[in-house]
Amino acid sequence: PPLFSIIHECSSTPWQEMYEVYNMGHRYEIYCDPASAEEMIDLSLQFGVEAKIVGRVEKASGRKLTISNPYGNYLYQM
């Protein structure tokens, strides 16, 4: 949402920190298999709620999160 661009511009907060501090517009996330995701999206649209696939989960050797977006790729390790 435009709000996050305004916060970024007014505060000079780096995008990586923006993703650490704010939810960046995500309201609710469900982790599931791709077939279930499509079914849930169709169901949510019946109630007038926009839904979409925003990422994927992959097996990793450690605990980490990678966010890729138009502003860059950010790796967070836990």
Secondary structure by P-SEA (a helix, b strand, c coil): caaaaaaaaaacccaaaaaacccccccccccccaaaaaaaaaaaaaacbbbbbccbbbbbcccccccccccbbbbbcc
